């Protein structure tokens, strides 16, 4: 399975996607859309919209998804088996106000 995940370096939604990849021991390409303008442009072109995270699995683009939604896709398409393993972060939650404030002072924005 080839997985490309268009993610922010630090984001509740992006971290939820990472947690699902780790939970199921999936190899994936973690593509930084914040600090690389070309990566962001590629995500928008492929997904047809500007919101993240976006995860491409074997050519199928899941746009603006949570980790929970990615896991549901993987399970419903029998790409992984159900696992009772816990994740270290929520898989369906955005950033806290504190995380947003921290990102606003460090993030380079191209959009």
N, C-alpha and C positions, 0 to 999 in steps of 0.2 A: 504494500500500500504506500503510495506517495502522498505525503501531507505537507502542504505549505500553509503556515499560519501567519497572517498579517496582523501583528500585534503591537501594542504600545509597550515600551520597556517597563512601565509601572502603571498598572491599571487593574481595578477589580475584575472587570470583564475579561481582560487579557490573561490575568493570573488564573482565572477560573478555567480558561481553555488550556493553559499550561498544566494545571492540576489534573485535568482529564487525560491529557497525553501521558503524564507520569503515572496516573492510576492504572492505565491499561498498557504501560510499557511500550508506547508507540514512538517510533522514531519520526521526527518531523523537523521541518525547517522553520525556525523562529525568525520571521522577517520584521525588522524594526521599521515601522511606518512613520515614526516621529522624527528620527534623526537622519533619515535618508529620503529625500524628496522623490527619487525615482521609484523607491519601494511603494510609497504612498500612491503615486500616479499609476503604478502597475495594479495595485489593489482596486483603485477606482475604475480603471479600464476593465478589469476582469469581472468585478462585481456589479458594475453599473450604478454604484452609489458610493457616498463618501464616508459611511459609518463603519466603525470597527468594533470588535474583531471580525475578520473574515477568515474562513478556513476553507482551503481547497483540498478535497480528498479525491484522489484519482480522477481529476478533471472536473469534479462537481464542486461548484462554489456555494458555500454556505455564508450568506452575507449578514453582517450585523447580528452575530450570534453570541450566546453565552456558552460557557462550558457545559452546562446542563443540556442545552440544545444540541451541541456537538455530540455529546454522549448518546442522546436519544437517537440521533441520526446513525451513529455507528452501530448501536444495538438493533435498531429497526431494519438495518440493511445487513445484519449478521456479519459485520466486520470485526466485532469484538464480542466477547461473552460477558454476561452480567458479572459484576465483581462487588463484593462487600467491602473492599478496601476503602479506607477513609482518605479524604483529601485534607491537606493542611490549610486550605483556604476555601471560602465559599465558591461554588461553581456557578452561581446565578445572582451575582451582586456587583453593583458598581463600586466606585471608590467612595471612601468616606470624605467628608468636607476637608479633613486634615490632609488626606492624600492629594486631593485636588489643589489645595493651596500650595503644597510642596512642589507638585508638578508645574504649577504656573510660574514658579521662580526658576526652574531649571530646564524646562522644555523648550526646544527650538521648534517653532510651529511654521509649517509651510502652507497651511490652509486656513 
